[in-house]
């Protein structure tokens, strides 16, 4: 979304609700759990898995076998999952954190609490999108335009390119069952696309439905399996009187 910085994330998120469909699962960071906003999202029939603010109190309506419980946030029936994350680093350092998740996936048999906690951890994958846009595609360069219309045009071009390459990478991974999309290299996909533009060759796949050059290159140069990563969350304000706390990052969707 494009607009002034004084408008909050939740206000911009409301402008995206018309894009939600019943087959989607929306993940968000804490701060998006307002009663009205949750009701607006569920009204689209999309499912929700998001983090609750620490000061929110949710009534326990029924305890479930996996440790989660049924509750309600405003008019929306939800399931609450208390998650505690413990991280052991390579040097033996251990630290932990906890958070509560709310989801409209209330069937604990179909959607066990542990599976949803692991899924929520993937929310932080959206950070790789920011890295790819700023460092891989732009190589750290600033946008060239000096007016709002030009900046919006550049941003849409970048987002379109990013989405097209990611789509090709996912299609390549799905063509080989069991391949983790995280192992697909965005840099390989981007460089192959550049080569095709420069050489004006291999742009159209030889056979209808085939992967094409980008997909083949991505599969030929898969990355090693993703290692577990941790990162401390720090207070960014230089004038803060409080030290930075260490807690594991939780994972991809709305928020940052």
N, C-alpha and C positions, 0 to 999 in steps of 0.2 A: 504494500500500500504506500502511496505517496501523499504527503501532506505535512502540515506544520508539526514541529516537535512538541508543542504544548498539548497536543492531543494524545491521550494515553493508549496503550496497547489494546486494552479491552474495547475501546471505542472503535478502533480500526478493525478489530476482530469481528465486531458486529456487522461490518460492511461486507464480510466474506461469507456470512451464514447462508446466503442464497445458493452458494456453490456446494453445500453439503448434500449428500444423498444417503439413503438408508443403508447402503453397503459400506459406509465409511465408519472408521473408529477415530475419534478426535482425541489427541493427547495434548495436555497442556500443563504448564508449570503452575505453581501456586500463585494466587492473585487473580485467577480466572474463574473462581468458584462462587461468584456472587449468585444469589438465588435467581434473580431475573435472567442473567446471562445463561445459567444452566438450563432454565426453562426454555429459553429461545433456541438453544442448541438441540435439546431433545425434541422440540416441536418439529424439527426437520426430519425426525426419525433416524438421524445418525446416532451412533453409540458414543459413549464418553468414557475415558479413563484419564483422570487428572489428579493432581496433587492438591490437598487441602491446606489452607493456612493453619498455622499451629494454634491459633486462638479460637478456631471454630469448634463448636460442640455439637456432636451429632447423637441423637437418641439411639439406643440399642433396641431394636424391635424384635430381632430374632437372631440367635447365635447359629452359625453354620459350622459344619464339620471341619472345614479347612482353617478355622480361626477367624474368618471374616464374619461380618454381621450385617443384617439388613437394617436400613435406616431411611431417613428422608431429609432432603434439603429443600426447603420450601414446599412446593407441590410435586417435586420429582422424587420417585422412589429410587434409592441407590443402594449399593453395597459398599461397605467400608472395609478396607484392608490396611492393617497396621504392618508396616515393613521396617525391619531393622537390617541395615547393611553393614557388614564388617569386612574391611579390606586389609589384607596382609600383603605388604610390599615385598619386593625382591630382597631388600636389606633387612627384612624381619620386622619393620615398623608396622604396627597395627593401629588402625583407628576406625571408628564406626560412626554411624549416623542413623537417624530414623525419620520416617515420614509416613503420612497417612494418604492413602489413595481412595478416591471415590469413583465408582463406575456404575453405569447402567446395565452392565452385564451381570445380572443378578443370579444366574444359574451357576452355582459353585461346581457342579459336576462337569459341565461343559467348559467352564473357564476357571480352573483352579487358581487360588490366590498366588501360588508360587509362579505359575505361568504368566500371570498378569504383571507381577513385580518384574520379572525378567523382560517382559515386553516393554514396560514403561522405561526400563533402562535404555532402550533403543532410542528414546526421545532425543537423547543428546547427539544422535547421528546428524541432526540438522546443522550442527556446528561445521560438519564437513562441507556442507553447501556453501557456508560463508567463506570457508577457506578456499574452496575451488573458485568461487567468483572473484575474490580479491587477490589471491596469490597465484593460482594456477592460470586462470584466463587473463587477468590483468597484469600479472607479474608485479603486483604492488603499485602499479601506475594509477594515478588519479584519472577520473573521467575528464574528457577534454572539453565538453560543452560548458559555456559560461552563462546559460540561461535555463530556466526551468523546463521549457519545452524540449530543449536539446538533451538535458539530463534525463528526462523521462524516456525519450527515444532510446538513448544509450542503455538505460536500465532494462527496458523491455527487450532490447536486442540481446543483452547478456543473459537475461532470464530465459529467453526462448532458446538460445544456444545451449545453455546449461540443461534445460529440461529435455531437449532433443537428445543430447549425449547420454544423459542418465537413462532415458528410455531405451536407447540402443544397448547400454550396458546391462540393464535388467533383462532385456530380451536374450542377450547372449548368455547370461547366467542361467536363465530358465531353459535354454536349449540343452543344457547338460544337467540332468537331475542331480540334486545334492550339492550343486555349486553355490557357495555363499556369495551373494552380490557384493559383500564387503571386500571381496578379494579382487574385484574388477578395478583396474587402474583408470582413474579419470584422466590422468596425464597422458596415458597411452591413447585413450579415445580422442582427446583433444588434438594431439599431435597427428594422429591418423587423419582426422578431419581436415587439418591444415594442409597436409600433404595432398589430399584429394582436391582441395580448392586450387592449390598451386599447380598441380600436374593436370588437373581437369580430366582425371581418369579414375575408373572404378567407383564412380559415384552411385550409379544404379547397379543393384545386385545382378549377377549373371542370370540367376533363376528367380522367378517369382517366389516370395516367401522365404528366401535364403537370408542369412544374416548380413551379408555384405562385408566389405573389407574391415570396417570398424569393429564389428562383432567378432570377426575371426582374429584380428590383432589382439583384442582384449582377452579372448580365451587363450591365445598363445602365450600371453605374458601375465598370467594371473599372479597376484601378490601372494605372499606367504599368509597362512591363516592369521587372522587378527589376534594380537595379544591383548590381554586384559590391561586396561589403562585406568589410571586414577589421576585426579587433579584436585588440588585444594581450591576451595572457593574463598576469595579474599574480598575484604571491603575495599572498594575502589576509591572512596573519597580520601584525599590526602589529609583532610583536617579531622578525620574521625578520631575520637578519643579512645576507641575500642580496638583491640587487636583483632587480627583476622582469625576466624575459626577454621578448623580443618574438618571437612566432612566429604564423603564421596559424592561425586556428581551423579545425578540420577538418570538422565537420558533424553528424544526428538519429538516435536509438535509445536504448539503455541508457546510463546514466551522465550526467554533466553537467559 
